[in-house]
């Protein structure tokens, strides 16, 4: 097993800030910046929590410190040690999720690019941090390229993958129809082909429901910030082909797989392509267990319909590059809608399925999604793509509120799409969208203001499985509120949530592999575990602290049962330390949006 680092380990003499370059993550591409501080803070875990990757000049900039010292702070030039800004710490307050009384150092007025340290008398100094106009660019590149590293059905070559090159795994050209998915046209045991796609998480399976929310965030990132992504070069195999941006080339790898998950005979969509059981902790090319198409259902079919309708309009300008796919995807979306209308409540119930069919399937269920909301999302995407009013009439917007997106709750996705296409909406709908996002933004802003950590995740229930994605999805929705209103407080709140993921949290970790001074090193990701490379595959955000200590590692292994501290950097901790495509997608959206919206501000 690789060396692990827990949140409580001392001995940070060799702390380094690693930023993967946009030229493909490789040891030669990594930029290493030493802490630059000869004091004892270099030898022990710093007590000042701060964003370890860096700040954009115009961003809100905060640090969290224990309630000790004399109530003042100063920001020092990291090279000269001279103070460049001083200020008062906030009034102390308790943050219940970590049971800590803390104060805030707000140095947002510092906008000059450079390297700095924050000093609090009696507490010492922070790690070195940067202010720079490109603070999130390499992070955004790596977060998007993480999808490339999770590709199925293809070899990853050194010129694209660096030290993480690997043989092809799971061709998925001979997939067996599971008895739960059998029809007259495709009986159980029929062999079908559905290659490509991304491994969903730390495992090697592929799931439609989770792909739906993932694709929405990635395609929205491009729709909202096309100039930013047009200039991006990830050095993936398709980079530069036809002038299409890399984000669309990478997304197409998954969309091609999704298209093959639709039954051509009736338009229904299989819930997942999976082995019966999770693979061992091995490399993908070493596995040979039978792969199955499992159970068509309404949840998967409507997710597919929404995704294909959205992709149809996004890819339309690049039809020549991708093979005239726009009409194909729109037709597939409509066929899926028709199947769902005829089968409005065919839910995926894995336990019930296993009582009837053999072999049992015990991989990820992704069941119990809100079908009414995913149906409304699909209709909304069809409306925005076709302009046909009949699709708008399928959605009762007046009775709906805006929620934080999740794979099981698609409500936020349709509002986000509407917010990106105000020019297509009737006046009443436009007013409704703007009002709903103001209400959501104000509510999230109030939570941030009322939080001792200026985070807004204030109750144990906010730290569910994948809590980091909750923070990122909140940030994504705050960005929508900002784009509609230009209320800067919404954007500042999104920056603060990004800070949390990148180290301004009670564990002290930057939760993105390959980034930060205290990096996660042992994620629950089979490739990272089995590839005999010390560094994990970069660019993946981990699930994060969990409000209920699991027994995956043994409850005694976790440092605390407090929600914000229940985290361990260990392979066994799939409840806190796994990766997943639906968690990485909002990381892509948020880092790209903050970079695009804030980079030029001073």
HELIX and SHEET records of a PDB file:
HELIX    1   1 UNK A   27  UNK A   29  5                                   3    
HELIX    2   2 UNK A   40  UNK A   42  5                                   3    
HELIX    3   3 UNK A   96  UNK A   98  5                                   3    
HELIX    4   4 UNK A  137  UNK A  149  1                                  13    
HELIX    5   5 UNK A  158  UNK A  161  1                                   4    
HELIX    6   6 UNK A  162  UNK A  164  5                                   3    
HELIX    7   7 UNK A  179  UNK A  181  5                                   3    
HELIX    8   8 UNK A  208  UNK A  224  1                                  17    
HELIX    9   9 UNK A  226  UNK A  230  1                                   5    
HELIX   10  10 UNK A  241  UNK A  243  5                                   3    
HELIX   11  11 UNK A  246  UNK A  260  1                                  15    
HELIX   12  12 UNK A  284  UNK A  286  5                                   3    
HELIX   13  13 UNK A  298  UNK A  315  1                                  18    
HELIX   14  14 UNK A  316  UNK A  318  5                                   3    
HELIX   15  15 UNK A  319  UNK A  322  1                                   4    
HELIX   16  16 UNK A  325  UNK A  342  1                                  18    
HELIX   17  17 UNK A  350  UNK A  356  1                                   7    
HELIX   18  18 UNK A  371  UNK A  386  1                                  16    
HELIX   19  19 UNK A  389  UNK A  392  1                                   4    
HELIX   20  20 UNK A  397  UNK A  399  5                                   3    
HELIX   21  21 UNK A  411  UNK A  419  1                                   9    
HELIX   22  22 UNK A  422  UNK A  424  5                                   3    
HELIX   23  23 UNK A  427  UNK A  449  1                                  23    
HELIX   24  24 UNK A  460  UNK A  462  5                                   3    
HELIX   25  25 UNK A  467  UNK A  485  1                                  19    
HELIX   26  26 UNK A  488  UNK A  501  1                                  14    
HELIX   27  27 UNK A  526  UNK A  530  1                                   5    
HELIX   28  28 UNK A  555  UNK A  557  5                                   3    
HELIX   29  29 UNK A  563  UNK A  565  5                                   3    
HELIX   30  30 UNK A  574  UNK A  577  1                                   4    
HELIX   31  31 UNK A  581  UNK A  598  1                                  18    
SHEET    1   A 2 UNK A  16  UNK A  19  0                                        
SHEET    2   A 2 UNK A  31  UNK A  34 -1                                        
SHEET    1   B 4 UNK A  49  UNK A  50  0                                        
SHEET    2   B 4 UNK A  62  UNK A  66 -1                                        
SHEET    3   B 4 UNK A 100  UNK A 106 -1                                        
SHEET    4   B 4 UNK A  93  UNK A  95 -1                                        
SHEET    1   C 4 UNK A  83  UNK A  88  0                                        
SHEET    2   C 4 UNK A  72  UNK A  77 -1                                        
SHEET    3   C 4 UNK A 114  UNK A 120 -1                                        
SHEET    4   C 4 UNK A 124  UNK A 125 -1                                        
SHEET    1   D 4 UNK A  83  UNK A  88  0                                        
SHEET    2   D 4 UNK A  72  UNK A  77 -1                                        
SHEET    3   D 4 UNK A 114  UNK A 120 -1                                        
SHEET    4   D 4 UNK A 129  UNK A 131 -1                                        
SHEET    1   E 5 UNK A 191  UNK A 192  0                                        
SHEET    2   E 5 UNK A 175  UNK A 177 -1                                        
SHEET    3   E 5 UNK A 292  UNK A 296  1                                        
SHEET    4   E 5 UNK A 270  UNK A 274 -1                                        
SHEET    5   E 5 UNK A 206  UNK A 207 -1                                        
END                                                                             
